[in-house]
C-alpha cells in the first residue's frame, strides 16, 4: 500500500487522500493516516511543484558542477557534502561514481553569479581538489516531465 501511495504522490502531489483512496480501494482515513506516518518517518520529505521558469518569464541559470574531493577519515564524503548543500545556491548534491565524487546542481540569477559561487565558495572549500562546471542550456525533461513538447503536431521519432 505504501509504495502505491508514494508512486501516486510522486506522479501528482496534488492528489487528495480521497482521490488516492478511490484509486486504491481504501478509505480516505487510511490514506491520510499512512501519509501522516510517512511524513513523520521522513519517508515523504516534502511536496514540490515543477515550474518551467522560462515560460513564467523568469530568467535564471542552472549548472551541474562535478566536484573531486578528498574524503575524510571516518566520515568519507558526508562532511564535505553537508558543507556544500548548506549553501542557498545549491539545489541538489549527489555522490556519484566515475572521475568525480560529487555532482552539485546550482542555480543563480545569471552566469556571473553561478561562476562566482564556484570560484569563491565551492572551489575554495578545504578538501575540494577540482571542479568542472556544466551550464544547463535547455531543459528537455525533468523529474519525468517533458518541458517543451513539439506543439506543431509532429511526432518525434524514437528508436530503441
Secondary structure in CASP SS format (residue, H / E / C, confidence):
PFRMAT SS
TARGET T0000
AUTHOR 0000-0000-0000
METHOD secondary structure of the structure
MODEL  1
X C 1.00
X H 1.00
X H 1.00
X H 1.00
X H 1.00
X H 1.00
X H 1.00
X H 1.00
X H 1.00
X H 1.00
X H 1.00
X C 1.00
X C 1.00
X C 1.00
X C 1.00
X C 1.00
X H 1.00
X H 1.00
X H 1.00
X H 1.00
X H 1.00
X H 1.00
X H 1.00
X H 1.00
X C 1.00
X C 1.00
X C 1.00
X H 1.00
X H 1.00
X H 1.00
X H 1.00
X H 1.00
X H 1.00
X H 1.00
X H 1.00
X H 1.00
X H 1.00
X H 1.00
X H 1.00
X H 1.00
X C 1.00
X C 1.00
X C 1.00
X C 1.00
X C 1.00
X C 1.00
X C 1.00
X C 1.00
X C 1.00
X C 1.00
X C 1.00
X C 1.00
X C 1.00
X C 1.00
X C 1.00
X C 1.00
X C 1.00
X C 1.00
X C 1.00
X C 1.00
X E 1.00
X E 1.00
X E 1.00
X E 1.00
X E 1.00
X E 1.00
X E 1.00
X E 1.00
X E 1.00
X C 1.00
X C 1.00
X E 1.00
X C 1.00
X C 1.00
X C 1.00
X E 1.00
X C 1.00
X H 1.00
X H 1.00
X H 1.00
X H 1.00
X H 1.00
X H 1.00
X H 1.00
X H 1.00
X C 1.00
X C 1.00
X C 1.00
X C 1.00
X E 1.00
X E 1.00
X E 1.00
X E 1.00
X E 1.00
X E 1.00
X C 1.00
X C 1.00
X C 1.00
X C 1.00
X C 1.00
X C 1.00
X E 1.00
X E 1.00
X E 1.00
X E 1.00
X E 1.00
X E 1.00
X E 1.00
X C 1.00
X C 1.00
X H 1.00
X H 1.00
X H 1.00
X H 1.00
X H 1.00
X H 1.00
X H 1.00
X H 1.00
X H 1.00
X H 1.00
X H 1.00
X H 1.00
X C 1.00
X C 1.00
X C 1.00
X C 1.00
X C 1.00
X E 1.00
X E 1.00
X E 1.00
X E 1.00
X E 1.00
X E 1.00
X E 1.00
X E 1.00
X C 1.00
X C 1.00
X C 1.00
X C 1.00
X C 1.00
X E 1.00
X E 1.00
X C 1.00
X C 1.00
X E 1.00
X E 1.00
X C 1.00
X C 1.00
X C 1.00
X C 1.00
X C 1.00
X C 1.00
X C 1.00
X C 1.00
X C 1.00
X C 1.00
X C 1.00
X C 1.00
X C 1.00
X C 1.00
END
